[in-house]
Amino acid sequence: MEIIFLPVFKKEIDELPERIRKMAEKKLKIFLKDPFEKSLKTHKLKGNLNWMCFFWINRDYRIGFEIVNKKTVRLYYARIHDKMYKK
């Protein structure tokens, strides 16, 4: 699988608290093997953001991504859940 890391994603992942960043790295490894692995709680949004999916880093943090095609995903955000819907 090819993963495109957008600049905003790289910036946000670097700004996460160290403990959360380490959790995100572990979750990304799982994501690479299977984007819909149960522990990630991957889900697609509805409404205006219906093109975007999210998976859990933990209860409070999410990673937002877009499925470009069967072999490519684009990572957009690594944020607190409440801020996920804000640009």
NUTOR-783822 format. One line per 10 residues: their letters; for each residue x, y, z of C-alpha. Coordinates in nm, 2 decimals. Layout:
N
a	X:Y:Z ~ ...
This chain:
87
meiiflpvfk	0.00:0.00:0.00 ~ 0.13:0.35:-0.09 ~ 0.07:0.61:0.18 ~ 0.08:0.98:0.09 ~ 0.17:1.19:0.40 ~ 0.03:1.54:0.35 ~ 0.24:1.83:0.50 ~ -0.04:1.91:0.75 ~ -0.03:1.55:0.87 ~ 0.35:1.55:0.92
keidelperi	0.32:1.87:1.11 ~ 0.04:1.75:1.33 ~ 0.20:1.41:1.40 ~ 0.52:1.59:1.51 ~ 0.32:1.82:1.74 ~ 0.14:1.54:1.93 ~ 0.25:1.46:2.28 ~ 0.53:1.21:2.28 ~ 0.31:0.93:2.43 ~ 0.04:0.98:2.17
rkmaekklki	0.29:1.00:1.89 ~ 0.43:0.66:1.99 ~ 0.08:0.52:2.00 ~ 0.01:0.67:1.65 ~ 0.33:0.50:1.51 ~ 0.21:0.17:1.64 ~ -0.14:0.22:1.49 ~ 0.01:0.32:1.16 ~ 0.20:-0.01:1.14 ~ -0.13:-0.19:1.20
flkdpfeksl	-0.29:0.03:0.94 ~ -0.03:-0.06:0.68 ~ -0.11:-0.43:0.72 ~ -0.49:-0.39:0.73 ~ -0.66:-0.05:0.73 ~ -0.98:-0.20:0.87 ~ -0.83:-0.41:1.15 ~ -1.08:-0.42:1.43 ~ -0.86:-0.24:1.69 ~ -0.83:0.07:1.47
kthklkgnln	-1.21:0.13:1.47 ~ -1.19:0.26:1.12 ~ -1.50:0.43:1.00 ~ -1.62:0.65:0.71 ~ -1.79:0.98:0.78 ~ -2.12:1.10:0.66 ~ -2.24:1.43:0.52 ~ -1.99:1.69:0.39 ~ -1.69:1.47:0.49 ~ -1.82:1.15:0.34
wmcffwinrd	-1.50:1.11:0.14 ~ -1.29:1.09:0.45 ~ -1.22:0.80:0.69 ~ -1.08:0.79:1.04 ~ -0.91:0.55:1.27 ~ -0.84:0.56:1.64 ~ -0.50:0.63:1.79 ~ -0.68:0.62:2.13 ~ -1.01:0.73:2.28 ~ -0.93:1.10:2.23
yrigfeivnk	-0.71:1.11:1.91 ~ -0.78:1.01:1.55 ~ -0.60:0.99:1.22 ~ -0.80:1.12:0.92 ~ -0.74:0.97:0.58 ~ -0.88:0.94:0.23 ~ -0.88:0.62:0.03 ~ -0.75:0.73:-0.32 ~ -0.78:0.38:-0.48 ~ -0.73:0.02:-0.38
ktvrlyyari	-0.35:0.07:-0.33 ~ -0.32:0.43:-0.21 ~ -0.43:0.63:0.09 ~ -0.37:0.99:0.17 ~ -0.32:1.08:0.54 ~ -0.46:1.42:0.63 ~ -0.49:1.47:1.01 ~ -0.36:1.35:1.35 ~ -0.58:1.53:1.60 ~ -0.79:1.53:1.91
hdkmykk	-1.13:1.40:1.81 ~ -1.31:1.73:1.88 ~ -1.08:1.92:1.65 ~ -1.10:1.66:1.37 ~ -1.38:1.84:1.19 ~ -1.21:2.18:1.19 ~ -0.96:2.28:0.92
